Amino acid sequence: MESSAMSRLTNLQRHLQPADSKLLESDDVSGLMKISPDVAEALSTGKPVVALESTVISHGMPYPQNLETAKQLEAIVRVNGAIPATIAILDGVPCIGLSTEDLQKLANLGVRAQKTARRDIAHVVATRGNGATTVSATMFFASKVGIPIFVTGGIGGVHRHGENTLDISSDLTELGRTPVAVVSAGVKSILDIPRTLEYLETQGVCVATYATNEFPAFFTEKSGYRVPCRVDTPEDCARLIDANHKLRLGSGILFAVPIPKEHSASGGFIEDAIQRAIGEARAKNVTGNAETPFLLSRVNELTGGASLASNIALLKNNAQVGAKIAAALAQLRGHQNSG
């Protein structure tokens, strides 16, 4: 009798919630997106794919340097064995993988494209706007289509004096709830690094330094702070991502890759400019999502372009590392499937 009742209950559950309901839900979401042919083919065949954000194109640097950098980042990903998937919202359509024409459009739009975090996605889509995705929005879209790795320059974090303003980037909460591995040069040094690391711990995010014991500070190799996890090779990273996925932890991973040594020498000079820019932002009451673009732009002016050159250098380095991790992960999963 008990066995019969359990059987009927199981059958009822199947009718109410099909076994492939998660797949159907995912398909419905991805149906709202435009996935480029090469990205779609790579995802369907298990080839490595790396997500790239688009805010760095629209808000991170001036034209035409933004377009040139975007193309260079995609080329680096390809050379290192993966398919690049730059993500943006164009005319209300989330695009996973951009054509040359799309990149050109976004670069020309510049700051006229809306800086789009998770909270802004629905509005940009509903109004058929153009949105340049931040870390949180890029992670969201990457997760929805099954891209496990995302490369950026540096993530957002807890702003200095954040204990009073509660100005905390949604990048941190996204890392706590979206299972995508993020490769970055740590946290932007305009932010409060120790409080950011504490917040990531609260969110249950695994933070791993890459080939170093100390957490990097974007423009400099070292911040003076350590984290409990270190990885030294793309294969180490791939195993960590795979374990996180199999355990269904539901959270992301932050791989902190230090800026190349040859570009970190000016870190102290840039830090002085950061302190001055922060003072100016306070005086002008620049807050919220306008603060980071203001600070990065002002620091670039104060350093005579040195900070922008360093920013581009670390972006390229992260793209190389991220592509190698993606290739190692695809190889690991390929072996597991064949075994």
TORVEXLUM-214714 format. One record per residue (C-alpha): residue number from 1; residue in one letter; x, y, z. Coordinates in Angstrom, 2 decimals, decimal comma. Each point is the difference from the previous one (the first is absolute). Layout:
<seros>
+-----+----+---------+---------+---------+
|   i | aa |       x |       y |       z |
+-----+----+---------+---------+---------+
| NUM |  A |       X |       Y |       Z |
...
+-----+----+---------+---------+---------+
</seros>
This chain:
<seros>
+-----+----+---------+---------+---------+
|   i | aa |       x |       y |       z |
+-----+----+---------+---------+---------+
|   1 |  M |    0,00 |    0,00 |    0,00 |
|   2 |  E |    2,79 |    2,41 |    1,00 |
|   3 |  S |    1,93 |   -0,88 |   -3,15 |
|   4 |  S |   -3,08 |    0,62 |   -2,16 |
|   5 |  A |   -0,65 |    3,38 |    1,61 |
|   6 |  M |    3,61 |    1,02 |   -0,47 |
|   7 |  S |   -0,19 |   -1,02 |   -3,66 |
|   8 |  R |   -3,13 |    2,12 |   -0,55 |
|   9 |  L |    1,64 |    2,96 |    1,76 |
|  10 |  T |    3,10 |   -0,33 |   -2,19 |
|  11 |  N |   -2,13 |   -0,10 |   -3,16 |
|  12 |  L |   -1,92 |    3,07 |    1,14 |
|  13 |  Q |    3,23 |    1,88 |    0,64 |
|  14 |  R |    1,18 |   -0,86 |   -3,51 |
|  15 |  H |   -3,17 |    1,50 |   -1,48 |
|  16 |  L |    0,20 |    3,12 |    2,13 |
|  17 |  Q |    3,76 |    0,48 |   -0,41 |
|  18 |  P |    1,60 |   -1,83 |   -2,92 |
|  19 |  A |    3,46 |   -1,43 |    0,52 |
|  20 |  D |    1,39 |    2,43 |   -2,55 |
|  21 |  S |   -1,74 |    3,04 |    1,47 |
|  22 |  K |    3,32 |    1,68 |    0,81 |
|  23 |  L |    1,11 |   -0,52 |   -3,57 |
|  24 |  L |   -3,26 |    1,44 |   -1,30 |
|  25 |  E |    0,37 |    3,01 |    2,26 |
|  26 |  S |    3,55 |    0,53 |   -1,23 |
|  27 |  D |   -1,10 |   -0,34 |   -3,62 |
|  28 |  D |   -2,74 |    2,58 |    0,53 |
|  29 |  V |    2,54 |    2,48 |    1,37 |
|  30 |  S |    2,60 |   -0,67 |   -2,68 |
|  31 |  G |   -2,76 |    0,43 |   -2,60 |
|  32 |  L |   -0,02 |    3,70 |    0,93 |
|  33 |  M |    3,68 |    0,23 |   -0,89 |
|  34 |  K |    1,96 |    0,15 |   -3,22 |
|  35 |  I |    2,92 |   -2,43 |    0,08 |
|  36 |  S |    2,62 |    0,38 |   -2,72 |
|  37 |  P |    0,54 |   -3,06 |   -2,24 |
|  38 |  D |    3,55 |   -0,73 |    1,16 |
|  39 |  V |   -0,96 |    0,25 |    3,69 |
|  40 |  A |   -3,09 |   -2,19 |   -0,53 |
|  41 |  E |    2,07 |   -2,61 |   -1,84 |
|  42 |  A |    2,68 |    0,00 |    2,71 |
|  43 |  L |   -2,54 |   -0,38 |    2,81 |
|  44 |  S |   -1,80 |   -2,85 |   -1,77 |
|  45 |  T |    3,22 |   -1,94 |   -0,60 |
|  46 |  G |    1,73 |    0,59 |    3,33 |
|  47 |  K |    2,68 |    2,33 |   -1,33 |
|  48 |  P |    1,44 |    2,62 |    2,39 |
|  49 |  V |   -1,79 |    3,36 |    0,11 |
|  50 |  V |    0,99 |    3,14 |    1,92 |
|  51 |  A |   -2,47 |    2,78 |    0,78 |
|  52 |  L |    1,15 |    3,62 |   -0,24 |
|  53 |  E |   -1,79 |    3,06 |    1,34 |
|  54 |  S |   -0,86 |    3,07 |   -2,06 |
|  55 |  T |    0,16 |    2,82 |    2,55 |
|  56 |  V |    3,74 |    0,12 |   -0,53 |
|  57 |  I |   -0,74 |    0,87 |   -3,66 |
|  58 |  S |   -2,63 |    2,68 |    0,62 |
|  59 |  H |    1,09 |    1,51 |    3,31 |
|  60 |  G |    3,55 |   -1,21 |    0,56 |
|  61 |  M |    1,97 |    1,89 |   -2,64 |
|  62 |  P |   -0,39 |    2,49 |   -2,85 |
|  63 |  Y |   -0,67 |   -0,75 |   -3,68 |
|  64 |  P |    1,73 |   -1,48 |   -2,00 |
|  65 |  Q |    2,17 |   -1,53 |    2,72 |
|  66 |  N |   -3,06 |   -1,76 |    1,40 |
|  67 |  L |   -0,73 |   -1,72 |   -3,31 |
|  68 |  E |    3,62 |   -0,98 |   -0,55 |
|  69 |  T |    0,24 |   -1,45 |    3,50 |
|  70 |  A |   -3,24 |   -1,95 |   -0,38 |
|  71 |  K |    1,26 |   -1,58 |   -3,22 |
|  72 |  Q |    3,38 |   -0,77 |    1,56 |
|  73 |  L |   -1,60 |   -1,70 |    3,00 |
|  74 |  E |   -2,10 |   -2,22 |   -2,25 |
|  75 |  A |    3,09 |   -0,84 |   -2,08 |
|  76 |  I |    1,96 |   -0,97 |    3,13 |
|  77 |  V |   -2,80 |   -2,31 |    1,13 |
|  78 |  R |   -0,02 |   -1,71 |   -3,40 |
|  79 |  V |    3,80 |   -0,37 |   -0,17 |
|  80 |  N |   -0,08 |   -1,73 |    3,37 |
|  81 |  G |   -2,54 |   -2,59 |   -1,05 |
|  82 |  A |   -3,44 |    1,37 |    0,88 |
|  83 |  I |   -2,92 |    1,78 |   -1,66 |
|  84 |  P |   -0,67 |    3,56 |    1,24 |
|  85 |  A |   -3,56 |    0,99 |    0,87 |
|  86 |  T |   -0,21 |    3,74 |    0,59 |
|  87 |  I |   -3,38 |    0,73 |    1,58 |
|  88 |  A |   -2,18 |    3,10 |   -0,42 |
|  89 |  I |   -3,62 |    1,05 |   -0,49 |
|  90 |  L |   -0,57 |    1,56 |   -3,42 |
|  91 |  D |   -3,38 |    1,48 |   -0,92 |
|  92 |  G |   -1,56 |   -1,88 |    2,90 |
|  93 |  V |    1,45 |   -3,39 |   -0,94 |
|  94 |  P |    2,57 |   -1,68 |    2,27 |
|  95 |  C |    2,83 |   -1,08 |   -2,32 |
|  96 |  I |    2,38 |   -2,80 |    0,92 |
|  97 |  G |    2,92 |    0,46 |   -2,36 |
|  98 |  L |    0,30 |    3,17 |   -2,04 |
|  99 |  S |    0,77 |    0,48 |   -3,68 |
| 100 |  T |    2,56 |    2,55 |   -1,18 |
| 101 |  E |   -2,90 |    2,31 |   -0,84 |
| 102 |  D |   -1,44 |   -0,45 |    3,50 |
| 103 |  L |    3,35 |    0,86 |    1,60 |
| 104 |  Q |    0,26 |    3,07 |   -2,22 |
| 105 |  K |   -3,50 |    1,13 |    0,98 |
| 106 |  L |    0,69 |   -0,41 |    3,70 |
| 107 |  A |    3,35 |    1,77 |   -0,24 |
| 108 |  N |   -1,61 |    2,93 |   -1,84 |
| 109 |  L |   -2,81 |    0,22 |    2,54 |
| 110 |  G |    2,47 |    0,27 |    2,85 |
| 111 |  V |   -1,61 |    1,34 |    3,15 |
| 112 |  R |   -3,32 |    0,43 |   -1,85 |
| 113 |  A |   -0,42 |   -3,74 |    0,51 |
| 114 |  Q |   -1,50 |   -0,59 |    3,42 |
| 115 |  K |    2,33 |   -1,51 |    2,55 |
| 116 |  T |   -2,00 |   -3,15 |    0,73 |
| 117 |  A |    0,19 |   -1,99 |    3,22 |
| 118 |  R |   -2,43 |   -2,80 |    0,91 |
| 119 |  R |   -2,59 |    2,47 |    1,33 |
| 120 |  D |   -0,08 |    1,83 |   -3,36 |
| 121 |  I |   -0,40 |   -2,97 |   -2,37 |
| 122 |  A |   -3,81 |   -0,14 |   -0,13 |
| 123 |  H |   -0,31 |    3,75 |   -0,52 |
| 124 |  V |    2,56 |    0,14 |   -2,84 |
| 125 |  V |   -1,69 |   -2,96 |   -1,71 |
| 126 |  A |   -3,53 |    1,38 |    0,49 |
| 127 |  T |    0,93 |    3,43 |   -1,39 |
| 128 |  R |    2,00 |   -1,56 |   -2,86 |
| 129 |  G |    3,05 |    1,87 |    1,16 |
| 130 |  N |    3,71 |   -0,56 |   -0,37 |
| 131 |  G |    1,74 |   -1,34 |    3,08 |
| 132 |  A |    3,66 |   -0,60 |    0,74 |
| 133 |  T |    0,13 |   -2,83 |    2,52 |
| 134 |  T |    1,90 |    0,27 |    3,26 |
| 135 |  V |    1,41 |   -2,99 |    1,89 |
| 136 |  S |   -3,34 |   -0,92 |    1,58 |
| 137 |  A |   -2,02 |    0,17 |   -3,24 |
| 138 |  T |    2,70 |   -1,83 |   -1,99 |
| 139 |  M |    0,08 |   -2,77 |    2,60 |
| 140 |  F |   -3,78 |   -0,28 |   -0,13 |
| 141 |  F |   -0,13 |   -0,45 |   -3,77 |
| 142 |  A |    3,04 |   -2,28 |   -0,08 |
| 143 |  S |   -1,60 |   -2,28 |    2,57 |
| 144 |  K |   -3,29 |   -0,15 |   -1,92 |
| 145 |  V |    1,66 |   -1,35 |   -3,15 |
| 146 |  G |    2,53 |   -2,24 |    1,75 |
| 147 |  I |    3,25 |    1,99 |   -0,28 |
| 148 |  P |    2,01 |   -0,89 |    3,12 |
| 149 |  I |    2,81 |    2,58 |   -0,23 |
| 150 |  F |   -0,01 |    3,78 |   -0,27 |
| 151 |  V |    2,98 |    2,35 |   -0,37 |
| 152 |  T |    0,04 |    3,62 |    1,14 |
| 153 |  G |    2,51 |    2,60 |    1,19 |
| 154 |  G |   -1,01 |    0,36 |    3,62 |
| 155 |  I |   -3,24 |   -0,60 |    1,85 |
| 156 |  G |   -1,95 |    2,56 |    1,96 |
| 157 |  G |   -0,08 |   -0,16 |    3,76 |
| 158 |  V |   -0,64 |    1,89 |    3,20 |
| 159 |  H |    0,75 |    3,67 |   -0,61 |
| 160 |  R |    2,24 |    1,88 |    2,39 |
| 161 |  H |   -2,13 |    1,28 |    2,88 |
| 162 |  G |   -2,53 |   -2,66 |   -1,00 |
| 163 |  E |   -0,70 |   -0,66 |    3,67 |
| 164 |  N |   -1,78 |    3,37 |   -0,02 |
| 165 |  T |   -1,39 |    0,17 |   -3,53 |
| 166 |  L |   -0,83 |   -3,71 |   -0,50 |
| 167 |  D |    1,38 |    0,44 |   -3,53 |
| 168 |  I |    0,70 |   -3,64 |   -0,87 |
| 169 |  S |    0,23 |   -1,28 |   -3,56 |
| 170 |  S |   -2,53 |   -2,55 |   -1,19 |
| 171 |  D |    2,99 |   -1,90 |   -1,41 |
| 172 |  L |    0,51 |   -1,44 |    3,49 |
| 173 |  T |   -3,53 |   -1,28 |    0,51 |
| 174 |  E |    0,04 |   -1,38 |   -3,56 |
| 175 |  L |    3,11 |   -2,00 |    0,82 |
| 176 |  G |   -1,89 |   -1,38 |    2,99 |
| 177 |  R |   -2,93 |   -1,30 |   -2,04 |
| 178 |  T |    1,21 |   -0,68 |   -3,56 |
| 179 |  P |    2,32 |   -2,95 |   -0,75 |
| 180 |  V |    2,39 |    1,69 |   -2,42 |
| 181 |  A |    3,76 |    0,22 |    0,53 |
| 182 |  V |    1,30 |    3,57 |   -0,35 |
| 183 |  V |    3,60 |    0,72 |   -1,00 |
| 184 |  S |    1,10 |    3,47 |    1,05 |
| 185 |  A |    2,97 |    1,97 |    1,31 |
| 186 |  G |   -1,66 |    0,00 |    3,40 |
| 187 |  V |   -2,03 |    2,97 |    1,15 |
| 188 |  K |    0,38 |    3,48 |   -1,43 |
| 189 |  S |    2,37 |    1,84 |    2,31 |
| 190 |  I |   -2,39 |    2,95 |    0,22 |
| 191 |  L |   -2,07 |   -2,24 |    2,30 |
| 192 |  D |    0,30 |   -1,31 |    3,56 |
| 193 |  I |    1,81 |   -3,29 |   -0,54 |
| 194 |  P |   -0,14 |   -1,56 |    3,51 |
| 195 |  R |   -3,72 |    0,71 |    0,38 |
| 196 |  T |   -0,61 |   -1,38 |   -3,49 |
| 197 |  L |    1,75 |   -3,25 |    0,92 |
| 198 |  E |   -2,04 |   -0,21 |    3,21 |
| 199 |  Y |   -3,22 |    0,52 |   -1,97 |
| 200 |  L |    0,97 |   -2,73 |   -2,48 |
| 201 |  E |    0,60 |   -2,36 |    2,90 |
| 202 |  T |   -3,48 |    0,80 |    1,34 |
| 203 |  Q |   -1,42 |   -0,81 |   -3,45 |
| 204 |  G |    1,75 |   -3,38 |    0,03 |
| 205 |  V |    2,22 |    0,82 |   -2,98 |
| 206 |  C |    3,23 |   -1,91 |   -0,50 |
| 207 |  V |    2,75 |    2,54 |   -0,69 |
| 208 |  A |    3,19 |   -1,51 |   -1,43 |
| 209 |  T |    3,23 |    1,82 |   -0,82 |
| 210 |  Y |    1,75 |   -1,12 |   -3,17 |
| 211 |  A |    3,71 |   -0,88 |    0,34 |
| 212 |  T |    0,40 |    2,33 |    2,98 |
| 213 |  N |   -0,67 |   -0,01 |    3,74 |
| 214 |  E |   -1,29 |    3,55 |    0,21 |
| 215 |  F |   -3,22 |    1,45 |   -1,35 |
| 216 |  P |    0,77 |    2,45 |   -2,84 |
| 217 |  A |   -1,21 |    3,59 |   -0,03 |
| 218 |  F |   -0,74 |    0,56 |   -3,68 |
| 219 |  F |    2,82 |    2,44 |   -0,87 |
| 220 |  T |    2,45 |   -1,70 |    2,36 |
| 221 |  E |    0,97 |   -3,63 |    0,55 |
| 222 |  K |   -0,57 |    0,09 |    3,76 |
| 223 |  S |   -2,59 |    1,48 |    2,32 |
| 224 |  G |    1,38 |   -1,14 |    3,34 |
| 225 |  Y |   -2,89 |   -2,44 |    0,46 |
| 226 |  R |   -0,08 |   -3,78 |   -0,34 |
| 227 |  V |   -2,77 |   -2,43 |   -0,82 |
| 228 |  P |   -0,19 |   -3,68 |    1,02 |
| 229 |  C |    0,11 |   -1,49 |   -3,51 |
| 230 |  R |    2,80 |    0,00 |   -2,58 |
| 231 |  V |    0,12 |   -1,57 |   -3,47 |
| 232 |  D |    3,07 |   -0,14 |   -2,22 |
| 233 |  T |   -1,09 |   -1,37 |   -3,37 |
| 234 |  P |   -3,02 |    0,05 |   -2,33 |
| 235 |  E |   -0,49 |   -3,67 |    0,90 |
| 236 |  D |   -0,25 |    0,90 |    3,70 |
| 237 |  C |   -2,66 |    2,56 |   -0,85 |
| 238 |  A |   -1,90 |   -2,48 |   -2,18 |
| 239 |  R |   -0,14 |   -2,56 |    2,81 |
| 240 |  L |   -1,27 |    2,64 |    2,42 |
| 241 |  I |   -2,74 |    1,09 |   -2,43 |
| 242 |  D |   -0,95 |   -3,62 |   -0,62 |
| 243 |  A |   -0,23 |   -0,77 |    3,72 |
| 244 |  N |   -2,10 |    3,13 |    0,61 |
| 245 |  H |   -2,36 |   -1,10 |   -2,79 |
| 246 |  K |   -0,32 |   -3,61 |    1,16 |
| 247 |  L |   -0,67 |    1,06 |    3,58 |
| 248 |  R |   -2,74 |    2,34 |   -1,27 |
| 249 |  L |    1,14 |    2,75 |    2,34 |
| 250 |  G |   -1,79 |    2,54 |   -2,18 |
| 251 |  S |    2,65 |    2,67 |    0,51 |
| 252 |  G |    2,71 |    1,38 |   -2,23 |
| 253 |  I |    3,78 |   -0,08 |    0,34 |
| 254 |  L |    2,34 |    2,97 |   -0,16 |
| 255 |  F |    3,44 |   -0,66 |   -1,48 |
| 256 |  A |    2,25 |    2,95 |    0,86 |
| 257 |  V |    2,82 |    0,32 |   -2,53 |
| 258 |  P |    2,73 |    2,58 |    0,71 |
| 259 |  I |    0,85 |    2,62 |   -2,61 |
| 260 |  P |    3,17 |   -0,90 |   -1,96 |
| 261 |  K |    3,15 |    1,18 |    1,81 |
| 262 |  E |    1,10 |    2,32 |   -2,79 |
| 263 |  H |   -3,21 |    2,01 |    0,39 |
| 264 |  S |   -0,18 |    0,12 |    3,79 |
| 265 |  A |    2,99 |    2,28 |    0,58 |
| 266 |  S |   -2,16 |    3,13 |   -0,21 |
| 267 |  G |   -2,45 |   -1,32 |    2,59 |
| 268 |  G |    1,09 |    2,42 |    2,76 |
| 269 |  F |   -0,29 |    2,97 |   -2,35 |
| 270 |  I |   -3,47 |   -1,13 |   -1,07 |
| 271 |  E |   -1,05 |   -0,53 |    3,64 |
| 272 |  D |    0,85 |    3,63 |    0,80 |
| 273 |  A |   -2,19 |    1,09 |   -2,91 |
| 274 |  I |   -2,80 |   -2,24 |    1,27 |
| 275 |  Q |    0,05 |    1,70 |    3,40 |
| 276 |  R |   -0,23 |    3,41 |   -1,65 |
| 277 |  A |   -2,83 |   -1,12 |   -2,29 |
| 278 |  I |   -1,95 |   -1,42 |    2,93 |
| 279 |  G |    0,25 |    3,36 |    1,75 |
| 280 |  E |   -1,30 |    1,75 |   -3,10 |
| 281 |  A |   -2,90 |   -2,45 |   -0,32 |
| 282 |  R |   -1,01 |    0,68 |    3,60 |
| 283 |  A |    0,17 |    3,76 |   -0,57 |
| 284 |  K |   -2,17 |   -0,27 |   -3,12 |
| 285 |  N |   -2,39 |   -2,50 |    1,65 |
| 286 |  V |    0,59 |   -2,60 |   -2,72 |
| 287 |  T |   -1,57 |   -3,23 |    1,29 |
| 288 |  G |   -1,64 |   -3,26 |   -1,10 |
| 289 |  N |    0,79 |   -1,55 |   -3,36 |
| 290 |  A |    1,37 |    3,35 |   -1,23 |
| 291 |  E |    2,86 |   -0,13 |    2,50 |
| 292 |  T |    2,17 |   -2,73 |   -1,53 |
| 293 |  P |    0,00 |    1,46 |   -3,55 |
| 294 |  F |    0,77 |    3,44 |    1,46 |
| 295 |  L |    2,89 |   -1,30 |    2,09 |
| 296 |  L |    1,53 |   -2,08 |   -2,80 |
| 297 |  S |   -0,24 |    2,91 |   -2,44 |
| 298 |  R |    1,46 |    2,50 |    2,47 |
| 299 |  V |    2,81 |   -2,35 |    1,01 |
| 300 |  N |    0,88 |   -0,45 |   -3,66 |
| 301 |  E |    0,20 |    3,79 |   -0,38 |
| 302 |  L |    2,13 |    0,42 |    3,12 |
| 303 |  T |    2,42 |   -2,74 |   -1,06 |
| 304 |  G |    0,35 |    1,20 |   -3,57 |
| 305 |  G |   -1,47 |   -3,22 |   -1,41 |
| 306 |  A |    2,11 |   -2,39 |    2,10 |
| 307 |  S |   -3,02 |   -1,48 |    1,77 |
| 308 |  L |   -1,80 |   -0,70 |   -3,30 |
| 309 |  A |    3,08 |   -1,74 |   -1,41 |
| 310 |  S |    0,20 |   -2,16 |    3,12 |
| 311 |  N |   -3,73 |   -0,71 |   -0,20 |
| 312 |  I |    0,32 |   -1,26 |   -3,58 |
| 313 |  A |    3,05 |   -2,10 |    0,89 |
| 314 |  L |   -1,76 |   -1,80 |    2,84 |
| 315 |  L |   -3,11 |   -0,54 |   -2,14 |
| 316 |  K |    2,11 |   -1,74 |   -2,64 |
| 317 |  N |    1,77 |   -2,09 |    2,62 |
| 318 |  N |   -3,32 |   -1,04 |    1,55 |
| 319 |  A |   -1,37 |   -0,95 |   -3,43 |
| 320 |  Q |    2,98 |   -2,27 |   -0,57 |
| 321 |  V |   -0,34 |   -1,67 |    3,41 |
| 322 |  G |   -3,78 |   -0,31 |   -0,31 |
| 323 |  A |    0,21 |   -1,65 |   -3,42 |
| 324 |  K |    2,55 |   -2,51 |    1,27 |
| 325 |  I |   -2,26 |   -0,83 |    2,95 |
| 326 |  A |   -2,97 |   -0,47 |   -2,35 |
| 327 |  A |    2,07 |   -2,34 |   -2,20 |
| 328 |  A |    1,15 |   -1,99 |    3,03 |
| 329 |  L |   -3,60 |   -0,28 |    1,27 |
| 330 |  A |   -1,26 |   -1,20 |   -3,39 |
| 331 |  Q |    2,76 |   -2,60 |   -0,12 |
| 332 |  L |   -0,76 |   -1,16 |    3,56 |
| 333 |  R |   -3,70 |   -0,39 |   -0,72 |
| 334 |  G |    0,74 |   -1,69 |   -3,31 |
| 335 |  H |    2,09 |   -2,62 |    1,77 |
| 336 |  Q |   -2,69 |   -0,52 |    2,63 |
| 337 |  N |   -2,68 |   -0,48 |   -2,64 |
| 338 |  S |    2,11 |   -2,40 |   -2,05 |
| 339 |  G |    0,97 |   -1,93 |    3,13 |
+-----+----+---------+---------+---------+
</seros>
